[in-house]
Every structure is written in structure tokens, then in C-alpha cells.
């Protein structure tokens, strides 16, 4: 989520007022209740919510590929790679515990 927020919404208080980076908490429900996001902005935030908490914020990838422009898609792909990397490291750490 932080990668998407930092790259796609670096100065957007509509996003940052719902992010507590120190506690690693994001109030996606409140954030997504904002009605002033464009359709691309909202989709990016829904994707971030899906990466953060996939069980409560699912996203259909076909919609993502169709609706996001190249710049937004580039940010998303970096966020996906970061999310995947973190999960792989976490699994490796668990597997390496004696």
C-alpha cells in the first residue's frame, strides 16, 4: 500500500489521512468512502486494499488491465512485485526456523 500511496498519491490528503505508516495500518473503508476520486484513482486504491487485505477487498485483474493507463499500471506492477517479494521472504523465514 505504501508504494502505491507514495508513487500515485504522494501529496493527496484524501489518501494519507487514512494511512498510519508507523503502525502499518490503513483504513481502506474510510478511504474508499471518499467520493472525489477519479475512476482510475479509486481502482488503484481498491487494488492497494486488495494487496493489503485480499479477503475483504477483492479486485478483478481483467478490469485492472482494461481501465488503468500505462503510468498507473507501472506503479501497480511495482507494488505487486513488492508484495510478492515480502510474502516470499516471510515464507522463507518461517521455513528456515529450526
C-alpha positions as CSV (number, residue, x, y, z in Angstrom):
1,X,0.0,0.0,0.0
2,X,2.7,2.5,0.9
3,X,4.4,2.1,-2.5
4,X,1.1,2.9,-4.3
5,X,0.4,5.8,-1.9
6,X,3.9,7.2,-2.2
7,X,4.1,6.9,-6.0
8,X,0.5,7.5,-7.1
9,X,-0.8,9.8,-4.3
10,X,2.3,11.5,-2.8
11,X,0.6,14.6,-1.6
12,X,-3.1,13.5,-1.6
13,X,-4.6,14.1,1.8
14,X,-7.7,12.1,0.8
15,X,-5.3,9.1,1.0
16,X,-2.8,10.0,3.6
17,X,-5.3,10.9,6.3
18,X,-6.2,7.2,6.4
19,X,-2.7,5.8,6.5
20,X,-0.8,5.3,9.7
21,X,2.7,4.2,8.4
22,X,4.2,3.9,11.9
23,X,1.5,1.4,13.0
24,X,1.3,-0.1,9.5
25,X,-2.5,0.4,9.4
26,X,-4.7,1.7,6.6
27,X,-8.4,2.4,6.9
28,X,-9.5,1.4,3.4
29,X,-13.2,1.5,4.2
30,X,-13.0,5.2,5.1
31,X,-10.6,6.0,2.3
32,X,-12.8,4.3,-0.3
33,X,-15.9,6.1,1.0
34,X,-14.4,9.3,-0.4
35,X,-16.5,10.3,-3.4
36,X,-14.0,12.6,-5.1
37,X,-11.5,10.0,-6.6
38,X,-11.5,9.5,-10.3
39,X,-12.3,6.0,-11.6
40,X,-8.6,5.3,-12.1
41,X,-7.7,6.6,-8.6
42,X,-10.4,4.6,-7.0
43,X,-9.3,1.5,-8.9
44,X,-5.7,1.9,-7.8
45,X,-6.9,2.3,-4.1
46,X,-9.1,-0.8,-4.5
47,X,-6.0,-2.7,-5.8
48,X,-3.9,-1.5,-2.8
49,X,-6.7,-2.6,-0.5
50,X,-6.7,-6.0,-2.2
51,X,-3.0,-6.4,-1.8
52,X,-3.2,-5.3,1.8
53,X,-6.2,-7.4,2.7
54,X,-7.3,-9.6,-0.1
55,X,-10.2,-11.3,1.8
56,X,-12.1,-8.0,2.3
57,X,-11.1,-6.1,-0.9
58,X,-11.0,-8.4,-4.0
59,X,-10.1,-6.9,-7.4
60,X,-10.7,-8.4,-10.8
61,X,-7.4,-8.2,-12.8
62,X,-9.2,-8.0,-16.2
63,X,-10.7,-4.7,-15.1
64,X,-7.3,-3.5,-14.0
65,X,-5.7,-4.3,-17.3
66,X,-8.5,-2.6,-19.2
67,X,-9.0,0.6,-17.2
68,X,-5.6,1.6,-16.0
69,X,-3.3,3.7,-18.2
70,X,0.4,2.9,-18.5
71,X,1.6,5.1,-15.7
72,X,-0.9,3.7,-13.2
73,X,-0.2,0.2,-14.4
74,X,3.6,0.7,-13.9
75,X,3.0,1.7,-10.3
76,X,0.7,-1.2,-9.7
77,X,3.2,-3.7,-11.1
78,X,5.9,-2.4,-8.8
79,X,3.5,-2.7,-5.9
80,X,2.7,-6.3,-6.9
81,X,6.4,-7.2,-7.1
82,X,7.0,-5.7,-3.7
83,X,4.0,-7.5,-2.2
84,X,5.1,-10.8,-3.7
85,X,8.7,-10.3,-2.5
86,X,7.5,-9.6,1.0
87,X,5.4,-12.8,1.0
88,X,8.2,-14.9,-0.3
89,X,10.6,-13.6,2.3
90,X,8.1,-14.2,5.1
91,X,7.6,-17.8,3.9
92,X,11.3,-18.3,3.7
93,X,11.8,-17.0,7.2
94,X,9.1,-19.3,8.5
95,X,10.6,-22.3,6.7
96,X,14.1,-21.6,8.0
97,X,13.1,-21.6,11.6
98,X,14.5,-24.7,13.3
